Amino acid sequence: MEVQFKQEMLMHMSGTKQHVLKHRFTIECVGHKGHGVVFFREIVTPKISEFEFGKAKAYFYMDKKDAKTYRSIKWLFKSEGLTFP
């Protein structure tokens, strides 16, 4: 069973204080209960100066109202009962 993720960039924004990327992922794994599940990843990087950035932090959450945010995709999947071979 092959697991693939369809990725789509939703936002790329560079402000004066931070740099933000937002992607939507769709799990494609025919025959698995995770097939068609949508989740998001946001990467936030603090901006120190014009050409210097701090350490990036990634956040993962499901496509649900009031979804809990996780710092690891592993914990996101575990919270939803999704396991992959």
DSSP file (Angstrom, degrees, kcal/mol; ACC not computed):
  #  RESIDUE AA STRUCTURE BP1 BP2  ACC     N-H-->O    O-->H-N    N-H-->O    O-->H-N    TCO  KAPPA ALPHA  PHI   PSI    X-CA   Y-CA   Z-CA
    1    1 A M              0   0    0      0, 0.0     2,-0.5     0, 0.0    30,-0.0   0.000 360.0 360.0 360.0 116.4    0.0    0.0    0.0
    2    2 A E        -     0   0    0     28,-0.1     2,-0.5    83,-0.0    28,-0.2  -0.769 360.0-152.4 -94.6 130.9    1.6    3.2   -1.2
    3    3 A V        +     0   0    0     -2,-0.5     2,-0.3    26,-0.1    26,-0.2  -0.890  18.5 175.2-104.2 127.1    1.0    6.4    0.7
    4    4 A Q  E     -A   28   0A   0     24,-2.1    24,-3.3    -2,-0.5     2,-0.5  -0.930  20.1-144.7-127.9 154.9    1.2    9.7   -1.2
    5    5 A F  E     -A   27   0A   0     -2,-0.3     2,-0.6    22,-0.2    22,-0.2  -0.977   7.5-147.4-122.4 121.3    0.4   13.3   -0.1
    6    6 A K  E     -A   26   0A   0     20,-2.8    20,-2.0    -2,-0.5     2,-0.4  -0.781  25.2-158.9 -84.2 122.6   -1.1   15.8   -2.5
    7    7 A Q  E     +A   25   0A   0     -2,-0.6     2,-0.4    18,-0.2    18,-0.2  -0.860  16.5 179.0-112.7 138.8    0.4   19.2   -1.5
    8    8 A E  E     -A   24   0A   0     16,-2.1    16,-2.9    -2,-0.4     2,-0.4  -0.979  24.6-134.3-139.1 123.2   -1.0   22.6   -2.3
    9    9 A M  E     +A   23   0A   0     -2,-0.4    14,-0.3    14,-0.2     3,-0.1  -0.648  25.3 174.0 -77.7 126.7    0.6   25.9   -1.2
   10   10 A L  E     +     0   0A   0     12,-3.0     2,-0.3    -2,-0.4    13,-0.2   0.739  62.3  10.4-101.1 -31.4   -2.1   28.2    0.2
   11   11 A M  E     +A   22   0A   0     11,-1.7    11,-2.4     2,-0.0     2,-0.3  -0.996  44.1 179.7-154.1 142.9    0.0   31.1    1.5
   12   12 A H  E     +A   21   0A   0     -2,-0.3     2,-0.4     9,-0.2     9,-0.2  -0.878  24.3 167.5-142.6 107.9    3.5   32.5    1.5
   13   13 A M  E     -A   20   0A   0      7,-2.9     7,-3.3    -2,-0.3     2,-0.6  -0.982  21.0-168.5-132.1 131.0    3.8   35.7    3.4
   14   14 A S  E     +A   19   0A   0     -2,-0.4     5,-0.2     5,-0.2     2,-0.1  -0.947  20.6 171.4-119.2 110.5    6.9   37.6    4.5
   15   15 A G        -     0   0    0      3,-2.9    -2,-0.0    -2,-0.6     0, 0.0  -0.279  49.5 -91.5-103.6-168.7    6.2   40.4    7.0
   16   16 A T  S    S+     0   0    0      1,-0.1     3,-0.1    -2,-0.1    -1,-0.0   0.730 123.2  28.6 -78.8 -22.1    8.4   42.6    9.1
   17   17 A K  S    S+     0   0    0      1,-0.3    30,-2.6    29,-0.1     2,-0.3   0.656 126.3   9.4-112.6 -21.5    8.3   40.2   12.1
   18   18 A Q  E     - B   0  46A   0     28,-0.3    -3,-2.9    35,-0.0     2,-0.4  -0.991  54.9-130.8-157.8 162.5    7.9   36.7   10.7
   19   19 A H  E     -AB  14  45A   0     26,-2.7    26,-2.8    -2,-0.3     2,-0.4  -0.975  29.7-167.3-116.7 128.1    7.8   34.6    7.5
   20   20 A V  E     -AB  13  44A   0     -7,-3.3    -7,-2.9    -2,-0.4     2,-0.4  -0.969  12.2-177.0-127.6 132.7    4.8   32.2    7.2
   21   21 A L  E     -AB  12  43A   0     22,-2.1    22,-2.4    -2,-0.4     2,-0.4  -0.978   6.6-169.9-120.7 138.5    4.1   29.3    4.8
   22   22 A K  E     -AB  11  42A   0    -11,-2.4   -12,-3.0    -2,-0.4   -11,-1.7  -0.992   5.8-179.7-132.9 127.8    0.8   27.4    4.8
   23   23 A H  E     -AB   9  41A   0     18,-2.7    18,-2.2    -2,-0.4     2,-0.5  -0.933  18.3-145.9-124.3 147.3    0.2   24.2    2.9
   24   24 A R  E     -AB   8  40A   0    -16,-2.9   -16,-2.1    -2,-0.3     2,-0.4  -0.951  19.1-165.2-109.5 133.3   -2.8   21.9    2.5
   25   25 A F  E     -AB   7  39A   0     14,-3.2    14,-2.2    -2,-0.5     2,-0.4  -0.934   9.1-163.0-118.7 141.9   -2.2   18.2    2.2
   26   26 A T  E     -AB   6  38A   0    -20,-2.0   -20,-2.8    -2,-0.4     2,-0.4  -0.994  22.0-130.5-121.5 127.3   -4.5   15.4    1.1
   27   27 A I  E     -A    5   0A   0     10,-2.6     9,-3.5    -2,-0.4     2,-0.6  -0.629  19.5-166.4 -78.9 128.5   -3.7   11.8    1.9
   28   28 A E  E     +A    4   0A   0    -24,-3.3   -24,-2.1    -2,-0.4     2,-0.1  -0.911  34.5 131.4-119.3 102.6   -3.9    9.5   -1.1
   29   29 A C    >   -     0   0    0     -2,-0.6     3,-2.0   -26,-0.2     6,-0.4  -0.633  47.3-143.0-152.4  82.4   -3.8    5.9   -0.1
   30   30 A V  T 3  S+     0   0    0      1,-0.3     3,-0.1   -28,-0.2   -28,-0.1  -0.213  85.5  21.5 -56.5 132.5   -6.6    3.9   -1.7
   31   31 A G  T 3  S+     0   0    0      1,-0.3     2,-0.3   -30,-0.0    -1,-0.3   0.417 101.6 105.7  90.1  -0.3   -8.1    1.3    0.5
   32   32 A H  S X  S-     0   0    0     -3,-2.0     3,-2.0     1,-0.1    -1,-0.3  -0.861  77.2-124.9-111.9 147.1   -6.9    3.0    3.7
   33   33 A K  T 3  S+     0   0    0     -2,-0.3    -1,-0.1     1,-0.3    -3,-0.1   0.699 110.1  61.6 -65.4 -16.0   -9.2    4.9    6.2
   34   34 A G  T >  S+     0   0    0     49,-0.2     3,-2.2    -5,-0.1    -7,-0.3   0.547  73.9 122.8 -83.5  -7.1   -6.9    7.9    5.8
   35   35 A H  T <  S+     0   0    0     -3,-2.0    -7,-0.2    -6,-0.4     3,-0.1  -0.352  82.0  10.9 -60.2 126.4   -7.6    8.2    2.1
   36   36 A G  T 3  S+     0   0    0     -9,-3.5    -1,-0.3     1,-0.3     2,-0.2   0.369  89.2 144.4  88.6  -4.7   -8.9   11.6    1.3
   37   37 A V    <   -     0   0    0     -3,-2.2   -10,-2.6   -10,-0.2     2,-0.4  -0.476  37.6-148.8 -69.5 136.7   -8.1   13.1    4.8
   38   38 A V  E     +B   26   0A   0    -12,-0.2    25,-1.7    -2,-0.2     2,-0.3  -0.901  22.8 164.7-111.1 134.5   -7.1   16.7    4.6
   39   39 A F  E     -BC  25  62A   0    -14,-2.2   -14,-3.2    -2,-0.4     2,-0.3  -0.946  23.1-132.6-141.9 165.7   -4.6   18.4    7.0
   40   40 A F  E     -BC  24  61A   0     21,-3.4    21,-1.9    -2,-0.3     2,-0.4  -0.858   7.1-160.3-121.5 152.6   -2.6   21.6    7.1
   41   41 A R  E     -BC  23  60A   0    -18,-2.2   -18,-2.7    -2,-0.3     2,-0.4  -0.999   7.3-171.2-130.1 129.9    1.0   22.5    7.9
   42   42 A E  E     -BC  22  59A   0     17,-2.7    17,-2.6    -2,-0.4     2,-0.5  -0.980   5.5-161.9-119.0 133.9    2.1   26.0    8.8
   43   43 A I  E     -BC  21  58A   0    -22,-2.4   -22,-2.1    -2,-0.4     2,-0.5  -0.971   8.0-170.3-116.0 121.6    5.7   27.0    9.1
   44   44 A V  E     -BC  20  57A   0     13,-2.8    13,-2.3    -2,-0.5   -24,-0.2  -0.955   3.8-176.2-116.7 124.2    6.5   30.2   11.0
   45   45 A T  E     -B   19   0A   0    -26,-2.8   -26,-2.7    -2,-0.5    11,-0.2  -0.975  23.5-130.5-121.5 119.0   10.0   31.7   11.0
   46   46 A P  E     -B   18   0A   0      0, 0.0     8,-3.1     0, 0.0     2,-0.6  -0.408  19.0-132.9 -67.4 143.4   10.7   34.7   13.1
   47   47 A K  E     +E   53   0B   0    -30,-2.6     6,-0.2     6,-0.2     3,-0.1  -0.876  25.1 177.3-101.2 120.5   12.5   37.5   11.3
   48   48 A I  E     -     0   0B   0      4,-2.2     2,-0.2    -2,-0.6     5,-0.2   0.889  69.5 -20.6 -88.0 -46.8   15.5   39.0   13.1
   49   49 A S  E >  S-E   52   0B   0      3,-1.9     3,-0.8   -32,-0.0    -1,-0.3  -0.827  87.6 -71.3-148.2-173.6   16.6   41.5   10.5
   50   50 A E  T 3  S+     0   0    0      1,-0.3     3,-0.0    -2,-0.2    -2,-0.0   0.848 132.3  18.1 -57.5 -36.3   16.2   42.0    6.8
   51   51 A F  T 3  S+     0   0    0     -4,-0.0     2,-0.4     2,-0.0    -1,-0.3   0.176 113.0  81.8-121.5  17.0   18.4   39.0    5.9
   52   52 A E  E <   -E   49   0B   0     -3,-0.8    -4,-2.2     0, 0.0    -3,-1.9  -0.987  53.0-174.6-130.0 132.0   18.5   37.1    9.1
   53   53 A F  E     -E   47   0B   0     -2,-0.4    -6,-0.2    -6,-0.2     3,-0.1  -0.888  16.6-132.3-124.8 153.1   15.9   34.6   10.4
   54   54 A G        -     0   0    0     -8,-3.1     2,-0.3    -2,-0.3    -1,-0.1  -0.025  53.8 -54.0 -84.7-165.5   15.3   32.7   13.6
   55   55 A K        -     0   0    0    -10,-0.1    -1,-0.2     1,-0.1     2,-0.1  -0.597  57.8-124.1 -80.0 131.4   14.5   29.0   14.0
   56   56 A A        -     0   0    0     -2,-0.3     2,-0.4   -11,-0.2   -11,-0.2  -0.444  20.0-156.6 -74.2 145.1   11.4   27.8   12.0
   57   57 A K  E     -C   44   0A   0    -13,-2.3   -13,-2.8    -2,-0.1     2,-0.4  -0.991   5.0-149.8-124.0 132.9    8.5   26.1   13.8
   58   58 A A  E     -C   43   0A   0     -2,-0.4     2,-0.4    13,-0.2   -15,-0.2  -0.816   9.2-167.7-103.7 141.9    6.1   23.8   12.1
   59   59 A Y  E     -C   42   0A   0    -17,-2.6   -17,-2.7    -2,-0.4     2,-0.4  -0.993   1.9-164.7-129.4 135.5    2.4   23.3   13.2
   60   60 A F  E     +CD  41  70A   0     10,-3.2    10,-2.9    -2,-0.4     2,-0.3  -0.946  15.1 160.4-121.1 139.7    0.1   20.6   11.9
   61   61 A Y  E     -C   40   0A   0    -21,-1.9   -21,-3.4    -2,-0.4     8,-0.1  -0.990  34.4-109.1-156.2 155.7   -3.7   20.5   12.3
   62   62 A M  E     -C   39   0A   0      6,-0.5     2,-1.8    -2,-0.3   -23,-0.2  -0.313  39.4-100.5 -80.9 165.5   -6.7   18.7   10.7
   63   63 A D  S    S+     0   0    0    -25,-1.7     2,-0.3    -2,-0.1   -25,-0.1  -0.512  84.9 111.7 -85.0  68.2   -9.3   20.3    8.5
   64   64 A K  S >  S-     0   0    0     -2,-1.8     3,-1.2     4,-0.1     2,-0.2  -0.967  77.2 -94.8-139.3 152.9  -11.8   20.6   11.3
   65   65 A K  T 3  S+     0   0    0     -2,-0.3    -3,-0.0     1,-0.3    -2,-0.0  -0.501 111.2   5.2 -66.9 136.0  -13.4   23.5   13.2
   66   66 A D  T 3  S-     0   0    0     -2,-0.2    -1,-0.3     1,-0.2     2,-0.1   0.837  91.5-179.9  57.3  37.9  -11.4   24.1   16.5
   67   67 A A    <   -     0   0    0     -3,-1.2    -1,-0.2    -5,-0.2     2,-0.2  -0.424  29.7-113.6 -70.2 141.8   -8.8   21.5   15.5
   68   68 A K        -     0   0    0     -2,-0.1    -6,-0.5     8,-0.1     2,-0.4  -0.499  29.4-128.9 -73.6 144.3   -6.0   20.9   18.0
   69   69 A T        -     0   0    0     -2,-0.2     2,-0.3    -8,-0.1    -8,-0.2  -0.795  22.7-167.3-100.1 138.0   -2.5   22.0   16.7
   70   70 A Y  B     -D   60   0A   0    -10,-2.9   -10,-3.2    -2,-0.4     3,-0.0  -0.899  24.5-145.3-122.8 152.2    0.5   19.6   16.9
   71   71 A R  S    S+     0   0    0     -2,-0.3     2,-0.4   -12,-0.2   -13,-0.2   0.508  88.1  50.1 -90.9  -6.1    4.2   20.2   16.5
   72   72 A S     >  -     0   0    0    -12,-0.1     4,-1.7     1,-0.1     5,-0.1  -0.995  69.1-143.1-136.0 138.5    4.7   16.8   14.8
   73   73 A I  H  > S+     0   0    0     -2,-0.4     4,-2.5     1,-0.2     5,-0.2   0.831 104.6  62.5 -65.8 -30.8    2.9   15.1   12.0
   74   74 A K  H  > S+     0   0    0      1,-0.2     4,-2.2     2,-0.2    -1,-0.2   0.925 106.0  43.4 -58.6 -46.4    3.4   11.9   13.9
   75   75 A W  H  > S+     0   0    0      2,-0.2     4,-2.2     1,-0.2    -1,-0.2   0.825 110.3  56.3 -72.7 -31.5    1.3   13.1   16.8
   76   76 A L  H  X S+     0   0    0     -4,-1.7     4,-1.1     2,-0.2    -2,-0.2   0.957 111.7  42.4 -61.0 -50.5   -1.3   14.6   14.5
   77   77 A F  H  <>S+     0   0    0     -4,-2.5     5,-2.9     1,-0.2     4,-0.4   0.898 112.9  53.4 -64.2 -40.7   -1.8   11.2   12.8
   78   78 A K  H ><5S+     0   0    0     -4,-2.2     3,-1.2     1,-0.2    -1,-0.2   0.899 105.7  53.7 -61.7 -40.7   -1.7    9.4   16.2
   79   79 A S  H 3<5S+     0   0    0     -4,-2.2    -1,-0.2     1,-0.3    -2,-0.2   0.785 111.9  45.6 -64.8 -27.1   -4.4   11.6   17.6
   80   80 A E  T 3<5S-     0   0    0     -4,-1.1    -1,-0.3    -3,-0.4    -2,-0.2   0.411 115.9-114.2 -95.7   0.2   -6.6   10.7   14.6
   81   81 A G  T < 5 +     0   0    0     -3,-1.2     2,-0.6    -4,-0.4    -3,-0.2   0.780  66.0 147.7  72.7  26.9   -5.9    7.0   14.8
   82   82 A L      < +     0   0    0     -5,-2.9     2,-0.4    -6,-0.2    -1,-0.2  -0.855  18.5 171.8-100.2 123.6   -4.1    7.0   11.5
   83   83 A T        -     0   0    0     -2,-0.6   -49,-0.2    -3,-0.1    -5,-0.0  -0.975  11.7-161.7-127.5 145.3   -1.2    4.6   11.0
   84   84 A F              0   0    0     -2,-0.4    -2,-0.0   -52,-0.0   -52,-0.0  -0.944 360.0 360.0-127.8 147.9    0.6    3.9    7.8
   85   85 A P              0   0    0      0, 0.0    -1,-0.0     0, 0.0   -83,-0.0   0.502 360.0 360.0 -66.3 360.0    2.8    0.9    6.8
